[in-house]
Amino acid sequence: MIEILDDEQLLMRARIELVTEIERGSIVLSSRVAEAFLNVPRHPFVPVFYRRVGSAYVPWRVTDGTDAEWLRQVYTDQALITEVDGMLAEDAAPNGRTGAATSSSTMPSLMADMLDALDVHHGARVLEIGTGTGYNAALLSYLAGAENVTTIDYTAPLVLTARTRLREAGLEPKVLRGDGAAGQPDGGPFDRIIATCSVRRIPQSWLDQCAPGGVIVAPIKGTLDGGAVACLTKLPDGGAAGRFLHTPAAFMPLLSGPEPLFAMPDQIDGAQRTTETSGRVLDDYGFSFWAHLHMNPTTVRRGRLVDGQHVTTLYDHADSSAAFIRDRADGPPAVTTTGPRDLWKSIEAAHEHWRRQNRPRREWLTIDATTAGQSISYAAPDGSVSRWPL
Ligand SMILES: C[S@@+](CC[C@H](N)C(=O)[O-])C[C@H]1O[C@@H](n2cnc3c(N)ncnc32)[C@H](O)[C@@H]1O
């Protein structure tokens, strides 16, 4: 039997099916980006990835070279987790591990949407923050020419592996270990900057290192679940302005040093009331992106099932305000609050505002970055403008 990874026709068919699946969604690919996905294989960058088995992440590799299901998963439009708590899938024990995903190959349709927005032409100087597997760097190399691409990741083993895999694919972009928050001070200016990890706001270094007229594509995300991908053009005055893509995005955050851990209260005693707004509203990425703009950036959220009921916890570690919102089968959701502020009131107000504005879509929002500050705005059809500082 011919090994699947030696079967060129099979691999080509897999890439065509992936592009067809991307286009079956709401993404219309430019011919250049479609060509990149048809020419750059994904499987060399994800030889082993994790799949969920219960609460564990279990590594999956093509052990005997004949696992057609493994190949189907690689060329399905889905994210593939490749690192959990710093452990690469190829180094994990066969029975897997529990923990938090720390690197992945992004969902191809989201990659495609971001690459289209980035509008990469051959010869463009490109900086990518978040090398991960190297697959996106390979697509960027196809579009811009590998000699014009620099990619940075925070984690040394990821950098080494991605560099090796890119080299094996005949591509030699600069693959650097570093903190992407600083960009690549020695390498700019760049015509295109793309981040594949999320930021609260665009780091000043990226604005400084982007050439006038250049494009920055970066996922913006606060501490709530929903994120959105911003696409900004660098202005001659040093600022940048842009819009958001319609595709939902919840990228892993850009980490600069260990993330602070805030213990969420498991139970709180405090004032009780009912609400018409279920905690589930925050499961909607469109609303939770809108909601984070109304919240203190120090507010974190957790949603979980307790005795079959949806329970949301909000906690602001700046002033220790906390809210518990519990859905109930026999009545309106119950709210318990403690601390100086009723955090759920801010979400209720944001939800009311969102509904009154006819549930604005991400792509109706704009973003501005000047040396004085950054903000997201929504200009409603009635002429009113809402603006939130980032
Ligand atoms: C979703 S993955 C990137 C996917 C990647 N572009 C690919 O094609 O496989 C996000 C990556 O961001 C990296 N990252 C997180 N914080 C970073 C930082 N401060 N600087 C650079 N990379 C960072 C993580 O290590 C992780 O590999």
The ligand as a Gaussian input file, in Angstrom:
#p B3LYP/6-31G(d) Opt

LIG

0 1
 C       -2.376000      30.525000      17.308000
 S       -0.686000      30.308000      17.530000
 C        0.024000      30.862000      16.000000
 C       -0.290000      30.043000      14.779000
 C        0.731000      30.159000      13.698000
 N        0.716000      31.409000      13.003000
 C        0.663000      28.992000      12.729000
 O        0.518000      29.185000      11.531000
 O        0.772000      27.864000      13.208000
 C       -0.243000      31.676000      18.590000
 C        1.233000      31.763000      18.846000
 O        1.528000      33.017000      19.453000
 C        2.704000      32.820000      20.201000
 N        2.926000      33.947000      21.128000
 C        2.296000      34.205000      22.299000
 N        2.829000      35.295000      22.860000
 C        3.808000      35.745000      22.034000
 C        4.725000      36.836000      22.088000
 N        4.752000      37.694000      23.105000
 N        5.590000      36.984000      21.052000
 C        5.574000      36.119000      20.001000
 N        4.741000      35.058000      19.908000
 C        3.866000      34.880000      20.919000
 C        2.444000      31.486000      20.893000
 O        3.651000      30.902000      21.345000
 C        1.764000      30.696000      19.775000
 O        2.680000      29.896000      19.079000

